[in-house]
Amino acid sequence: MRTRVITALGATVITASALLTSPAAAAEAQAASVSFHVANGNTWTDGTITFYNRSVTVTGTHKSVSNASLATYRNTGAYTLNSERHQISSGVSSLNDEARGSTEAFTFSVGADVPGGAAVVRICLDDGYYEDLTCDLYGRPS
């Protein structure tokens, strides 16, 4: 009886080991990141884009120097693009993370539901109307 328990335990360890080396786990481990910085006057957004197989995550901070109006607030937007630079999807930081005469942290994800995911991400510093003020392109690291 004791031998069967040990054998069952050994099978569990082998199964867990196989799960840890599955393609999904390998794809997650192969995520690549690139830093970004987009400025407009004395306001900016900077942080990191992490590329996954079918999405990207954008994490960082943005700065506004005035809380006078929506035109002076700052948000961060992102557009995922394929290798031909056609837009796949877009996303923007949360209204809760909007910089209004302050510096605020944000994190959001943008879909890239094509084989291989996004090849390029366009990061934009937006105003409080979510209008793009300044944008820069960032390619997926190899």
Number of C-alpha atoms within 10 A of each C-alpha: 5 7 8 9 10 11 11 12 12 12 12 12 12 12 11 12 11 11 12 12 11 11 11 12 11 11 12 12 10 12 14 15 18 14 13 18 18 19 17 13 7 8 20 22 28 20 17 16 25 17 29 21 19 14 19 25 17 28 20 19 22 28 24 21 17 16 14 10 12 13 15 18 24 35 30 35 24 27 23 27 22 19 13 8 14 13 16 18 17 17 17 21 24 13 12 9 17 24 26 23 17 15 17 18 17 21 17 17 18 22 19 25 15 14 9 14 21 29 20 21 27 18 27 26 27 27 23 18 13 19 15 17 15 16 19 14 16 17 16 19 12 6
